[in-house]
Amino acid sequence: MSSTSTDPFEPRQTGEKVRQELEKLVETVWSGSERALGALGLSGLTGHEMHPRLDITETETAVEVVADIPGIDPENVNISLAGNMLTLSGTHPLRAPSEHSVVHRQERSAGEFSRSVPLPCPVNADDVSATAKNGVLEITLKKPEAEQVHQIQIHVKSHETDPVGNTEPN
């Protein structure tokens, strides 16, 4: 059997698949319960009104995190890194209704938020950049040199004649 098996029951692939499915399940249950309580007007009971959605991707040289922070001033967002745990926190301002208005529905989240996620690999804490545009926060965390994948080219040597006239591979 080859070392690059695509067998879905290979332990490493199975473990990763189980982890991904569990994350989806927890996210579905969490968001479903929050929506259900919100429909009843009880969204504050979840204890976590703002939960920025995010994507994490890994390249050869970096980990990239893209988070949705609509309506939040980037000045009100804090990014911290402890080991391989990335935390986004901050405040989403509450839009106060005018003095003579009646609120019929209020679904938009407001208040403090915090989201911590483990990164898939070690990163260099001194080489992190973040930009925000149109409610999307992009964070690039560079990998340390030791963690980066380096491609090594194989040079094929041809058979050469040694000084005695014998042909031997080098």
MARLOPA-348970 format. One record per residue: chain; residue number from 1; x, y, z of N, C-alpha, C in turn. Coordinates in nm, 4 decimals, decimal comma. Layout:
N
@chain A	n NUM	nX X	nY Y	nZ Z	caX X	caY Y	caZ Z	cX X	cY Y	cZ Z
...
END
This chain:
170
@chain A	n 1	nX 0,0842	nY -0,1180	nZ 0,0000	caX 0,0000	caY 0,0000	caZ 0,0000	cX 0,0884	cY 0,1238	cZ 0,0000
@chain A	n 2	nX 0,0527	nY 0,2233	nZ -0,0778	caX 0,1333	caY 0,3441	caZ -0,0912	cX 0,1210	cY 0,4329	cZ 0,0326
@chain A	n 3	nX 0,2234	nY 0,5175	nZ 0,0538	caX 0,2229	caY 0,6055	caZ 0,1706	cX 0,1306	cY 0,7250	cZ 0,1506
@chain A	n 4	nX 0,0833	nY 0,7456	nZ 0,0279	caX -0,0100	caY 0,8545	caZ 0,0022	cX -0,1496	cY 0,7986	cZ -0,0184
@chain A	n 5	nX -0,1924	nY 0,7197	nZ 0,0746	caX -0,3220	caY 0,6532	caZ 0,0675	cX -0,4361	cY 0,7534	cZ 0,0683
@chain A	n 6	nX -0,5366	nY 0,7257	nZ -0,0136	caX -0,6579	caY 0,8076	caZ -0,0116	cX -0,7697	cY 0,7318	cZ 0,0577
@chain A	n 7	nX -0,7343	nY 0,6291	nZ 0,1305	caX -0,8312	caY 0,5489	caZ 0,2039	cX -0,9013	cY 0,6362	cZ 0,3076
@chain A	n 8	nX -1,0359	nY 0,6505	nZ 0,2988	caX -1,1064	caY 0,7371	caZ 0,3934	cX -1,0983	cY 0,6868	cZ 0,5362
@chain A	n 9	nX -1,0547	nY 0,5635	nZ 0,5562	caX -1,0453	caY 0,5087	caZ 0,6912	cX -0,9034	cY 0,5152	cZ 0,7462
@chain A	n 10	nX -0,8126	nY 0,5809	nZ 0,6723	caX -0,6768	caY 0,6008	caZ 0,7219	cX -0,6883	cY 0,6871	cZ 0,8473
@chain A	n 11	nX -0,6234	nY 0,6500	nZ 0,9581	caX -0,6460	caY 0,7174	caZ 1,0870	cX -0,6327	cY 0,8689	cZ 1,0855
@chain A	n 12	nX -0,5307	nY 0,9227	nZ 1,0207	caX -0,5116	caY 1,0678	caZ 1,0217	cX -0,6257	cY 1,1373	cZ 0,9492
@chain A	n 13	nX -0,6668	nY 1,0829	nZ 0,8327	caX -0,7763	caY 1,1439	caZ 0,7578	cX -0,9074	cY 1,1294	cZ 0,8330
@chain A	n 14	nX -0,9287	nY 1,0164	nZ 0,8957	caX -1,0511	caY 0,9949	caZ 0,9713	cX -1,0582	cY 1,0908	cZ 1,0893
@chain A	n 15	nX -0,9496	nY 1,1082	nZ 1,1618	caX -0,9469	caY 1,1999	caZ 1,2753	cX -0,9752	cY 1,3427	cZ 1,2334
@chain A	n 16	nX -0,9164	nY 1,3855	nZ 1,1234	caX -0,9383	caY 1,5214	caZ 1,0744	cX -1,0837	cY 1,5386	cZ 1,0311
@chain A	n 17	nX -1,1387	nY 1,4385	nZ 0,9652	caX -1,2779	caY 1,4450	caZ 0,9192	cX -1,3729	cY 1,4515	cZ 1,0396
@chain A	n 18	nX -1,3454	nY 1,3726	nZ 1,1422	caX -1,4286	caY 1,3739	caZ 1,2627	cX -1,4215	cY 1,5116	cZ 1,3282
@chain A	n 19	nX -1,3011	nY 1,5692	nZ 1,3383	caX -1,2847	caY 1,7019	caZ 1,3984	cX -1,3658	cY 1,8059	cZ 1,3211
@chain A	n 20	nX -1,3579	nY 1,8026	nZ 1,1883	caX -1,4313	caY 1,8988	caZ 1,1055	cX -1,5823	cY 1,8829	cZ 1,1238
@chain A	n 21	nX -1,6292	nY 1,7591	nZ 1,1278	caX -1,7729	caY 1,7350	caZ 1,1439	cX -1,8216	cY 1,7796	cZ 1,2812
@chain A	n 22	nX -1,7397	nY 1,7573	nZ 1,3856	caX -1,7779	caY 1,8020	caZ 1,5195	cX -1,7850	cY 1,9543	cZ 1,5260
@chain A	n 23	nX -1,6885	nY 2,0233	nZ 1,4619	caX -1,6925	caY 2,1686	caZ 1,4588	cX -1,8191	cY 2,2182	cZ 1,3899
@chain A	n 24	nX -1,8580	nY 2,1536	nZ 1,2779	caX -1,9807	caY 2,1923	caZ 1,2079	cX -2,1029	cY 2,1708	cZ 1,2968
@chain A	n 25	nX -2,1061	nY 2,0579	nZ 1,3678	caX -2,2183	caY 2,0262	caZ 1,4557	cX -2,2313	cY 2,1296	cZ 1,5667
@chain A	n 26	nX -2,1201	nY 2,1617	nZ 1,6329	caX -2,1235	caY 2,2599	caZ 1,7416	cX -2,1692	cY 2,3950	cZ 1,6877
@chain A	n 27	nX -2,1174	nY 2,4359	nZ 1,5727	caX -2,1561	caY 2,5642	caZ 1,5133	cX -2,3050	cY 2,5647	cZ 1,4785
@chain A	n 28	nX -2,3560	nY 2,4548	nZ 1,4236	caX -2,4973	caY 2,4463	caZ 1,3882	cX -2,5858	cY 2,4550	cZ 1,5113
@chain A	n 29	nX -2,5503	nY 2,3789	nZ 1,6150	caX -2,6289	caY 2,3812	caZ 1,7386	cX -2,6241	cY 2,5203	cZ 1,8001
@chain A	n 30	nX -2,5034	nY 2,5798	nZ 1,8049	caX -2,4888	caY 2,7125	caZ 1,8651	cX -2,5730	cY 2,8151	cZ 1,7910
@chain A	n 31	nX -2,5564	nY 2,8230	nZ 1,6579	caX -2,6293	caY 2,9247	caZ 1,5825	cX -2,7786	cY 2,8965	cZ 1,5814
@chain A	n 32	nX -2,8172	nY 2,7685	nZ 1,5776	caX -2,9591	caY 2,7335	caZ 1,5809	cX -3,0243	cY 2,7741	cZ 1,7113
@chain A	n 33	nX -2,9561	nY 2,7503	nZ 1,8232	caX -3,0135	caY 2,7862	caZ 1,9530	cX -3,0212	cY 2,9371	cZ 1,9671
@chain A	n 34	nX -2,9225	nY 3,0083	nZ 1,9137	caX -2,9237	caY 3,1538	caZ 1,9219	cX -3,0384	cY 3,2102	cZ 1,8395
@chain A	n 35	nX -3,0610	nY 3,1548	nZ 1,7189	caX -3,1715	caY 3,2007	caZ 1,6346	cX -3,3061	cY 3,1698	cZ 1,6990
@chain A	n 36	nX -3,3179	nY 3,0510	nZ 1,7573	caX -3,4447	caY 3,0133	caZ 1,8207	cX -3,4766	cY 3,1057	cZ 1,9377
@chain A	n 37	nX -3,3780	nY 3,1321	nZ 2,0214	caX -3,4005	caY 3,2236	caZ 2,1334	cX -3,4287	cY 3,3652	cZ 2,0833
@chain A	n 38	nX -3,3613	nY 3,4057	nZ 1,9751	caX -3,3845	caY 3,5380	caZ 1,9182	cX -3,5269	cY 3,5526	cZ 1,8681
@chain A	n 39	nX -3,5811	nY 3,4464	nZ 1,8059	caX -3,7185	caY 3,4505	caZ 1,7564	cX -3,8174	cY 3,4688	cZ 1,8705
@chain A	n 40	nX -3,7802	nY 3,4225	nZ 1,9891	caX -3,8660	caY 3,4386	caZ 2,1068	cX -3,8368	cY 3,5690	cZ 2,1805
@chain A	n 41	nX -3,7420	nY 3,6455	nZ 2,1292	caX -3,7053	caY 3,7703	caZ 2,1945	cX -3,6154	cY 3,7496	cZ 2,3149
@chain A	n 42	nX -3,5478	nY 3,6333	nZ 2,3214	caX -3,4639	caY 3,5998	caZ 2,4365	cX -3,3179	cY 3,5821	cZ 2,3986
@chain A	n 43	nX -3,2719	nY 3,6492	nZ 2,2931	caX -3,1360	caY 3,6258	caZ 2,2440	cX -3,0284	cY 3,6563	cZ 2,3469
@chain A	n 44	nX -3,0557	nY 3,7432	nZ 2,4423	caX -2,9564	caY 3,7756	caZ 2,5442	cX -2,9238	cY 3,6579	cZ 2,6343
@chain A	n 45	nX -3,0067	nY 3,5541	nZ 2,6358	caX -2,9831	caY 3,4390	caZ 2,7235	cX -2,8683	cY 3,3510	cZ 2,6782
@chain A	n 46	nX -2,8275	nY 3,3630	nZ 2,5523	caX -2,7169	caY 3,2793	caZ 2,5055	cX -2,5856	cY 3,3250	cZ 2,5650
@chain A	n 47	nX -2,5800	nY 3,4485	nZ 2,6134	caX -2,4597	caY 3,4985	caZ 2,6773	cX -2,3505	cY 3,5361	cZ 2,5796
@chain A	n 48	nX -2,3781	nY 3,5245	nZ 2,4516	caX -2,2760	caY 3,5549	caZ 2,3517	cX -2,3457	cY 3,6069	cZ 2,2272
@chain A	n 49	nX -2,3807	nY 3,7338	nZ 2,2288	caX -2,4622	caY 3,7884	caZ 2,1218	cX -2,3853	cY 3,8089	cZ 1,9917
@chain A	n 50	nX -2,2586	nY 3,8454	nZ 1,9996	caX -2,1795	caY 3,8717	caZ 1,8797	cX -2,0745	cY 3,7624	cZ 1,8663
@chain A	n 51	nX -2,0761	nY 3,6936	nZ 1,7545	caX -1,9833	caY 3,5831	caZ 1,7314	cX -1,9312	cY 3,5956	cZ 1,5884
@chain A	n 52	nX -1,8210	nY 3,6692	nZ 1,5665	caX -1,7747	caY 3,6905	caZ 1,4288	cX -1,7481	cY 3,5593	cZ 1,3552
@chain A	n 53	nX -1,8022	nY 3,5468	nZ 1,2373	caX -1,7759	caY 3,4301	caZ 1,1525	cX -1,6383	cY 3,4482	cZ 1,0901
@chain A	n 54	nX -1,5663	nY 3,3372	nZ 1,0737	caX -1,4327	caY 3,3504	caZ 1,0163	cX -1,3916	cY 3,2277	cZ 0,9372
@chain A	n 55	nX -1,2932	nY 3,2473	nZ 0,8521	caX -1,2297	caY 3,1413	caZ 0,7733	cX -1,0824	cY 3,1407	cZ 0,8096
@chain A	n 56	nX -1,0247	nY 3,0217	nZ 0,8198	caX -0,8812	caY 3,0084	caZ 0,8450	cX -0,8241	cY 2,9222	cZ 0,7333
@chain A	n 57	nX -0,7227	nY 2,9755	nZ 0,6651	caX -0,6547	caY 2,8995	caZ 0,5607	cX -0,5051	cY 2,9018	cZ 0,5881
@chain A	n 58	nX -0,4381	nY 2,7997	nZ 0,5379	caX -0,2937	caY 2,7879	caZ 0,5581	cX -0,2251	cY 2,7786	cZ 0,4227
@chain A	n 59	nX -0,1187	nY 2,8561	nZ 0,4067	caX -0,0354	caY 2,8471	caZ 0,2874	cX 0,1004	cY 2,7931	cZ 0,3314
@chain A	n 60	nX 0,1942	nY 2,7865	nZ 0,2394	caX 0,3277	caY 2,7379	caZ 0,2749	cX 0,3980	cY 2,8305	cZ 0,3727
@chain A	n 61	nX 0,3657	nY 2,9605	nZ 0,3677	caX 0,4393	caY 3,0576	caZ 0,4481	cX 0,3582	cY 3,1264	cZ 0,5572
@chain A	n 62	nX 0,2247	nY 3,1076	nZ 0,5577	caX 0,1442	caY 3,1839	caZ 0,6534	cX 0,0116	cY 3,1160	cZ 0,6835
@chain A	n 63	nX -0,0525	nY 3,1661	nZ 0,7899	caX -0,1904	caY 3,1311	caZ 0,8216	cX -0,2698	cY 3,2587	cZ 0,7992
@chain A	n 64	nX -0,3789	nY 3,2466	nZ 0,7258	caX -0,4606	caY 3,3630	caZ 0,6953	cX -0,5980	cY 3,3466	cZ 0,7581
@chain A	n 65	nX -0,6422	nY 3,4504	nZ 0,8296	caX -0,7717	caY 3,4494	caZ 0,8960	cX -0,8533	cY 3,5645	cZ 0,8391
@chain A	n 66	nX -0,9749	nY 3,5344	nZ 0,7954	caX -1,0651	caY 3,6362	caZ 0,7439	cX -1,1897	cY 3,6314	cZ 0,8314
@chain A	n 67	nX -1,2236	nY 3,7448	nZ 0,8942	caX -1,3371	caY 3,7508	caZ 0,9858	cX -1,4354	cY 3,8585	cZ 0,9420
@chain A	n 68	nX -1,5636	nY 3,8276	nZ 0,9547	caX -1,6675	caY 3,9253	caZ 0,9258	cX -1,6953	cY 4,0068	cZ 1,0512
@chain A	n 69	nX -1,6778	nY 4,1383	nZ 1,0389	caX -1,7063	caY 4,2292	caZ 1,1508	cX -1,7912	cY 4,3461	cZ 1,1006
@chain A	n 70	nX -1,9068	nY 4,3167	nZ 1,0401	caX -1,9870	caY 4,4250	caZ 0,9821	cX -2,0343	cY 4,5239	cZ 1,0877
@chain A	n 71	nX -2,0257	nY 4,6510	nZ 1,0526	caX -2,0740	caY 4,7558	caZ 1,1412	cX -1,9848	cY 4,7862	cZ 1,2597
@chain A	n 72	nX -1,8683	nY 4,7217	nZ 1,2671	caX -1,7773	caY 4,7435	caZ 1,3797	cX -1,6576	cY 4,8238	cZ 1,3309
@chain A	n 73	nX -1,6306	nY 4,9328	nZ 1,3992	caX -1,5134	caY 5,0138	caZ 1,3676	cX -1,3893	cY 4,9314	cZ 1,4036
@chain A	n 74	nX -1,2951	nY 4,9140	nZ 1,3109	caX -1,1728	caY 4,8373	caZ 1,3414	cX -1,0994	cY 4,8882	cZ 1,4651
@chain A	n 75	nX -1,1196	nY 5,0159	nZ 1,4992	caX -1,0580	caY 5,0711	caZ 1,6208	cX -1,1144	cY 5,0040	cZ 1,7465
@chain A	n 76	nX -1,2321	nY 4,9422	nZ 1,7351	caX -1,2960	caY 4,8756	caZ 1,8489	cX -1,2701	cY 4,7256	cZ 1,8521
@chain A	n 77	nX -1,1745	nY 4,6783	nZ 1,7712	caX -1,1422	caY 4,5357	caZ 1,7648	cX -1,0003	cY 4,5140	cZ 1,8166
@chain A	n 78	nX -0,9852	nY 4,4160	nZ 1,9041	caX -0,8527	caY 4,3784	caZ 1,9560	cX -0,8181	cY 4,2408	cZ 1,9027
@chain A	n 79	nX -0,6928	nY 4,2239	nZ 1,8633	caX -0,6419	caY 4,0951	caZ 1,8157	cX -0,5279	cY 4,0566	cZ 1,9080
@chain A	n 80	nX -0,5356	nY 3,9357	nZ 1,9651	caX -0,4250	caY 3,8894	caZ 2,0491	cX -0,3889	cY 3,7468	cZ 2,0120
@chain A	n 81	nX -0,2640	nY 3,7132	nZ 2,0388	caX -0,2114	caY 3,5815	caZ 2,0072	cX -0,1363	cY 3,5291	cZ 2,1283
@chain A	n 82	nX -0,1780	nY 3,4134	nZ 2,1786	caX -0,1106	caY 3,3474	caZ 2,2908	cX -0,0809	cY 3,2048	cZ 2,2463
@chain A	n 83	nX 0,0469	nY 3,1772	nZ 2,2191	caX 0,0817	caY 3,0462	caZ 2,1645	cX 0,0211	cY 3,0351	cZ 2,0262
@chain A	n 84	nX -0,0626	nY 2,9322	nZ 2,0043	caX -0,1299	caY 2,9217	caZ 1,8748	cX -0,2791	cY 2,9547	cZ 1,8866
@chain A	n 85	nX -0,3179	nY 3,0257	nZ 1,9939	caX -0,4577	caY 3,0647	caZ 2,0140	cX -0,4761	cY 3,2120	cZ 1,9743
@chain A	n 86	nX -0,5567	nY 3,2341	nZ 1,8715	caX -0,5858	caY 3,3685	caZ 1,8235	cX -0,7184	cY 3,4135	cZ 1,8835
@chain A	n 87	nX -0,7210	nY 3,5346	nZ 1,9391	caX -0,8439	caY 3,5873	caZ 1,9990	cX -0,8790	cY 3,7208	cZ 1,9352
@chain A	n 88	nX -1,0045	nY 3,7314	nZ 1,8908	caX -1,0605	caY 3,8567	caZ 1,8423	cX -1,1609	cY 3,9020	cZ 1,9462
@chain A	n 89	nX -1,1512	nY 4,0264	nZ 1,9892	caX -1,2461	caY 4,0778	caZ 2,0872	cX -1,2707	cY 4,2245	cZ 2,0590
@chain A	n 90	nX -1,3759	nY 4,2749	nZ 2,1177	caX -1,4051	caY 4,4162	caZ 2,0987	cX -1,5465	cY 4,4492	cZ 2,1370
@chain A	n 91	nX -1,5941	nY 4,5596	nZ 2,0807	caX -1,7270	caY 4,6096	caZ 2,1129	cX -1,8019	cY 4,6447	cZ 1,9854
@chain A	n 92	nX -1,9245	nY 4,5983	nZ 1,9785	caX -2,0145	caY 4,6340	caZ 1,8698	cX -2,1135	cY 4,7334	cZ 1,9285
@chain A	n 93	nX -2,1141	nY 4,8576	nZ 1,8794	caX -2,1995	caY 4,9600	caZ 1,9407	cX -2,3481	cY 4,9326	cZ 1,9185
@chain A	n 94	nX -2,4270	nY 4,9694	nZ 2,0149	caX -2,5720	caY 4,9584	caZ 2,0059	cX -2,6247	cY 5,0862	cZ 1,9426
@chain A	n 95	nX -2,7049	nY 5,0708	nZ 1,8413	caX -2,7659	caY 5,1871	caZ 1,7768	cX -2,8915	cY 5,2205	cZ 1,8550
@chain A	n 96	nX -2,8900	nY 5,3325	nZ 1,9212	caX -3,0036	caY 5,3723	caZ 2,0044	cX -3,1161	cY 5,4266	cZ 1,9177
@chain A	n 97	nX -3,2377	nY 5,3807	nZ 1,9427	caX -3,3515	caY 5,4344	caZ 1,8668	cX -3,3760	cY 5,5803	cZ 1,9051
@chain A	n 98	nX -3,4372	nY 5,6517	nZ 1,8137	caX -3,4669	caY 5,7914	caZ 1,8446	cX -3,5677	cY 5,7989	cZ 1,9586
@chain A	n 99	nX -3,5757	nY 5,9135	nZ 2,0181	caX -3,6580	caY 5,9341	caZ 2,1375	cX -3,8060	cY 5,9026	cZ 2,1144
@chain A	n 100	nX -3,8554	nY 5,9270	nZ 1,9933	caX -3,9984	caY 5,9104	caZ 1,9655	cX -4,0271	cY 5,7867	cZ 1,8812
@chain A	n 101	nX -3,9448	nY 5,6854	nZ 1,8889	caX -3,9685	caY 5,5659	caZ 1,8084	cX -3,9994	cY 5,4464	cZ 1,8973
@chain A	n 102	nX -4,0649	nY 5,3490	nZ 1,8371	caX -4,0976	caY 5,2244	caZ 1,9061	cX -4,0219	cY 5,1134	cZ 1,8338
@chain A	n 103	nX -3,9466	nY 5,0358	nZ 1,9068	caX -3,8710	caY 4,9258	caZ 1,8475	cX -3,9643	cY 4,8046	cZ 1,8353
@chain A	n 104	nX -3,9825	nY 4,7542	nZ 1,7145	caX -4,0677	caY 4,6380	caZ 1,6913	cX -3,9864	cY 4,5101	cZ 1,6817
@chain A	n 105	nX -3,8640	nY 4,5218	nZ 1,6401	caX -3,7767	caY 4,4049	caZ 1,6293	cX -3,6340	cY 4,4540	cZ 1,6397
@chain A	n 106	nX -3,5531	nY 4,3833	nZ 1,7167	caX -3,4120	caY 4,4184	caZ 1,7287	cX -3,3317	cY 4,2892	cZ 1,7242
@chain A	n 107	nX -3,2750	nY 4,2590	nZ 1,6065	caX -3,2024	caY 4,1341	caZ 1,5857	cX -3,0516	cY 4,1543	cZ 1,5776
@chain A	n 108	nX -3,0084	nY 4,2762	nZ 1,5523	caX -2,8661	caY 4,3014	caZ 1,5349	cX -2,7963	cY 4,2943	cZ 1,6701
@chain A	n 109	nX -2,6837	nY 4,2273	nZ 1,6726	caX -2,6066	caY 4,2107	caZ 1,7960	cX -2,5379	cY 4,3399	cZ 1,8356
@chain A	n 110	nX -2,5223	nY 4,3570	nZ 1,9639	caX -2,4509	caY 4,4726	caZ 2,0160	cX -2,3843	cY 4,4319	cZ 2,1456
@chain A	n 111	nX -2,2814	nY 4,5048	nZ 2,1830	caX -2,2118	caY 4,4772	caZ 2,3079	cX -2,0746	cY 4,4190	cZ 2,2837
@chain A	n 112	nX -2,0178	nY 4,3640	nZ 2,3884	caX -1,8825	caY 4,3085	caZ 2,3796	cX -1,8863	cY 4,1693	cZ 2,3186
@chain A	n 113	nX -1,7786	nY 4,1364	nZ 2,2490	caX -1,7652	caY 4,0031	caZ 2,1912	cX -1,6221	cY 3,9547	cZ 2,2080
@chain A	n 114	nX -1,6067	nY 3,8243	nZ 2,2024	caX -1,4746	caY 3,7623	caZ 2,2076	cX -1,4846	cY 3,6269	cZ 2,1395
@chain A	n 115	nX -1,3881	nY 3,5976	nZ 2,0542	caX -1,3837	caY 3,4683	caZ 1,9862	cX -1,2398	cY 3,4224	cZ 1,9821
@chain A	n 116	nX -1,2143	nY 3,3040	nZ 2,0377	caX -1,0795	caY 3,2464	caZ 2,0377	cX -1,0802	cY 3,1202	cZ 1,9538
@chain A	n 117	nX -0,9792	nY 3,1057	nZ 1,8684	caX -0,9679	caY 2,9877	caZ 1,7839	cX -0,8227	cY 2,9403	cZ 1,7816
@chain A	n 118	nX -0,8026	nY 2,8091	nZ 1,7863	caX -0,6657	caY 2,7584	caZ 1,7738	cX -0,6212	cY 2,7643	cZ 1,6277
@chain A	n 119	nX -0,4974	nY 2,8005	nZ 1,6062	caX -0,4422	caY 2,8031	caZ 1,4714	cX -0,3901	cY 2,6639	cZ 1,4372
@chain A	n 120	nX -0,3860	nY 2,6286	nZ 1,3099	caX -0,3477	caY 2,4924	caZ 1,2701	cX -0,1990	cY 2,4607	cZ 1,2845
@chain A	n 121	nX -0,1159	nY 2,5631	nZ 1,3078	caX 0,0275	caY 2,5405	caZ 1,3186	cX 0,0905	cY 2,6586	cZ 1,3929
@chain A	n 122	nX 0,2162	nY 2,6451	nZ 1,4362	caX 0,2841	caY 2,7576	caZ 1,5018	cX 0,3006	cY 2,8746	cZ 1,4047
@chain A	n 123	nX 0,2947	nY 2,9959	nZ 1,4590	caX 0,3163	caY 3,1168	caZ 1,3797	cX 0,4167	cY 3,2064	cZ 1,4510
@chain A	n 124	nX 0,4732	nY 3,3002	nZ 1,3764	caX 0,5697	caY 3,3949	caZ 1,4311	cX 0,4926	cY 3,5153	cZ 1,4855
@chain A	n 125	nX 0,4849	nY 3,5287	nZ 1,6168	caX 0,4074	caY 3,6363	caZ 1,6798	cX 0,4593	cY 3,7740	cZ 1,6430
@chain A	n 126	nX 0,5839	nY 3,7849	nZ 1,5974	caX 0,6417	caY 3,9135	caZ 1,5601	cX 0,6154	cY 3,9496	cZ 1,4135
@chain A	n 127	nX 0,5491	nY 3,8610	nZ 1,3399	caX 0,5255	caY 3,8864	caZ 1,1980	cX 0,3778	cY 3,8643	cZ 1,1651
@chain A	n 128	nX 0,2935	nY 3,9541	nZ 1,2202	caX 0,1489	caY 3,9465	caZ 1,2021	cX 0,1019	cY 4,0803	cZ 1,1466
@chain A	n 129	nX 0,0128	nY 4,0757	nZ 1,0481	caX -0,0445	caY 4,1996	caZ 0,9959	cX -0,1955	cY 4,1844	cZ 0,9871
@chain A	n 130	nX -0,2671	nY 4,2967	nZ 0,9973	caX -0,4126	caY 4,2951	caZ 0,9898	cX -0,4618	cY 4,4170	cZ 0,9141
@chain A	n 131	nX -0,5613	nY 4,3946	nZ 0,8279	caX -0,6250	caY 4,5041	caZ 0,7556	cX -0,7756	cY 4,4846	cZ 0,7629
@chain A	n 132	nX -0,8490	nY 4,5938	nZ 0,7551	caX -0,9952	caY 4,5869	caZ 0,7567	cX -1,0500	cY 4,6749	cZ 0,6457
@chain A	n 133	nX -1,1495	nY 4,6203	nZ 0,5754	caX -1,2145	caY 4,6966	caZ 0,4689	cX -1,3550	cY 4,6419	cZ 0,4499
@chain A	n 134	nX -1,4518	nY 4,7318	nZ 0,4470	caX -1,5914	caY 4,6956	caZ 0,4220	cX -1,6431	cY 4,5870	cZ 0,5155
@chain A	n 135	nX -1,6060	nY 4,5925	nZ 0,6420	caX -1,6564	caY 4,4967	caZ 0,7397	cX -1,5890	cY 4,3612	cZ 0,7386
@chain A	n 136	nX -1,4757	nY 4,3510	nZ 0,6674	caX -1,4009	caY 4,2255	caZ 0,6617	cX -1,2615	cY 4,2506	cZ 0,7173
@chain A	n 137	nX -1,2243	nY 4,1733	nZ 0,8186	caX -1,0932	caY 4,1829	caZ 0,8820	cX -1,0063	cY 4,0697	cZ 0,8275
@chain A	n 138	nX -0,8888	nY 4,1023	nZ 0,7745	caX -0,7958	caY 4,0022	caZ 0,7225	cX -0,6687	cY 4,0058	cZ 0,8061
@chain A	n 139	nX -0,6349	nY 3,8911	nZ 0,8624	caX -0,5160	caY 3,8790	caZ 0,9476	cX -0,4220	cY 3,7788	cZ 0,8815
@chain A	n 140	nX -0,2956	nY 3,8175	nZ 0,8644	caX -0,1944	caY 3,7276	caZ 0,8088	cX -0,0898	cY 3,7033	cZ 0,9167
@chain A	n 141	nX -0,0716	nY 3,5761	nZ 0,9516	caX 0,0247	caY 3,5365	caZ 1,0547	cX 0,1312	cY 3,4503	cZ 0,9870
@chain A	n 142	nX 0,2518	nY 3,5035	nZ 0,9763	caX 0,3597	caY 3,4316	caZ 0,9080	cX 0,4084	cY 3,3147	cZ 0,9933
@chain A	n 143	nX 0,4437	nY 3,2066	nZ 0,9244	caX 0,5010	caY 3,0898	caZ 0,9924	cX 0,6484	cY 3,1160	cZ 1,0187
@chain A	n 144	nX 0,7032	nY 3,0573	nZ 1,1253	caX 0,8476	caY 3,0671	caZ 1,1459	cX 0,9195	cY 2,9934	cZ 1,0329
@chain A	n 145	nX 1,0413	nY 3,0350	nZ 1,0025	caX 1,1181	caY 2,9709	caZ 0,8950	cX 1,1215	cY 2,8195	cZ 0,9091
@chain A	n 146	nX 1,1390	nY 2,7694	nZ 1,0296	caX 1,1494	caY 2,6245	caZ 1,0511	cX 1,0212	cY 2,5520	cZ 1,0116
@chain A	n 147	nX 0,9060	nY 2,6199	nZ 1,0167	caX 0,7779	caY 2,5576	caZ 0,9851	cX 0,7427	cY 2,5654	cZ 0,8370
@chain A	n 148	nX 0,8104	nY 2,6531	nZ 0,7629	caX 0,7769	caY 2,6708	caZ 0,6230	cX 0,8248	cY 2,5519	cZ 0,5410
@chain A	n 149	nX 0,7477	nY 2,5179	nZ 0,4421	caX 0,7818	caY 2,4069	caZ 0,3542	cX 0,8746	cY 2,4588	cZ 0,2459
@chain A	n 150	nX 0,9887	nY 2,3961	nZ 0,2312	caX 1,0849	caY 2,4349	caZ 0,1281	cX 1,0915	cY 2,3229	cZ 0,0247
@chain A	n 151	nX 1,0737	nY 2,3578	nZ -0,0999	caX 1,0827	caY 2,2603	caZ -0,2072	cX 1,2302	cY 2,2391	cZ -0,2412
@chain A	n 152	nX 1,2684	nY 2,1159	nZ -0,2542	caX 1,4070	caY 2,0819	caZ -0,2864	cX 1,4070	cY 2,0099	cZ -0,4199
@chain A	n 153	nX 1,4787	nY 2,0671	nZ -0,5134	caX 1,4843	caY 2,0080	caZ -0,6458	cX 1,5873	cY 1,8957	cZ -0,6486
@chain A	n 154	nX 1,5556	nY 1,7896	nZ -0,7175	caX 1,6459	caY 1,6761	caZ -0,7311	cX 1,7238	cY 1,6923	cZ -0,8612
@chain A	n 155	nX 1,8547	nY 1,6909	nZ -0,8498	caX 1,9403	caY 1,6984	caZ -0,9673	cX 1,9831	cY 1,5571	cZ -1,0020
@chain A	n 156	nX 1,9564	nY 1,5151	nZ -1,1233	caX 1,9899	caY 1,3798	caZ -1,1680	cX 2,1294	cY 1,3821	cZ -1,2279
@chain A	n 157	nX 2,2144	nY 1,2974	nZ -1,1740	caX 2,3508	caY 1,2876	caZ -1,2262	cX 2,3555	cY 1,1771	cZ -1,3296
@chain A	n 158	nX 2,4289	nY 1,2001	nZ -1,4344	caX 2,4434	caY 1,0971	caZ -1,5369	cX 2,5646	cY 1,0108	cZ -1,5039
@chain A	n 159	nX 2,5740	nY 0,8958	nZ -1,5695	caX 2,6895	caY 0,8086	caZ -1,5494	cX 2,8114	cY 0,8751	cZ -1,6113
@chain A	n 160	nX 2,9155	nY 0,8844	nZ -1,5350	caX 3,0381	caY 0,9464	caZ -1,5862	cX 3,1516	cY 0,8443	cZ -1,5823
@chain A	n 161	nX 3,2519	nY 0,8658	nZ -1,6643	caX 3,3674	caY 0,7772	caZ -1,6683	cX 3,4673	cY 0,8230	cZ -1,5629
@chain A	n 162	nX 3,5139	nY 0,7261	nZ -1,4799	caX 3,6141	caY 0,7631	caZ -1,3780	cX 3,7503	cY 0,7682	cZ -1,4473
@chain A	n 163	nX 3,8545	nY 0,8183	nZ -1,3772	caX 3,9870	caY 0,8342	caZ -1,4397	cX 4,0453	cY 0,7044	cZ -1,4952
@chain A	n 164	nX 4,0038	nY 0,5896	nZ -1,4448	caX 4,0581	caY 0,4625	caZ -1,4902	cX 3,9839	cY 0,4132	cZ -1,6152
@chain A	n 165	nX 3,8728	nY 0,4745	nZ -1,6482	caX 3,7986	caY 0,4338	caZ -1,7652	cX 3,6767	cY 0,3498	cZ -1,7341
@chain A	n 166	nX 3,6519	nY 0,3196	nZ -1,6067	caX 3,5311	caY 0,2434	caZ -1,5704	cX 3,4112	cY 0,3371	cZ -1,5633
@chain A	n 167	nX 3,2982	nY 0,2857	nZ -1,6025	caX 3,1757	caY 0,3650	caZ -1,5921	cX 3,1038	cY 0,3251	cZ -1,4639
@chain A	n 168	nX 3,0861	nY 0,4245	nZ -1,3732	caX 3,0157	caY 0,3989	caZ -1,2463	cX 2,9202	cY 0,5135	cZ -1,2199
@chain A	n 169	nX 2,8096	nY 0,4821	nZ -1,1583	caX 2,7186	caY 0,5908	caZ -1,1217	cX 2,7762	cY 0,6709	cZ -1,0063
@chain A	n 170	nX 2,7500	nY 0,8000	nZ -1,0028	caX 2,7957	caY 0,8864	caZ -0,8913	cX 2,6893	cY 0,8970	cZ -0,7874
END
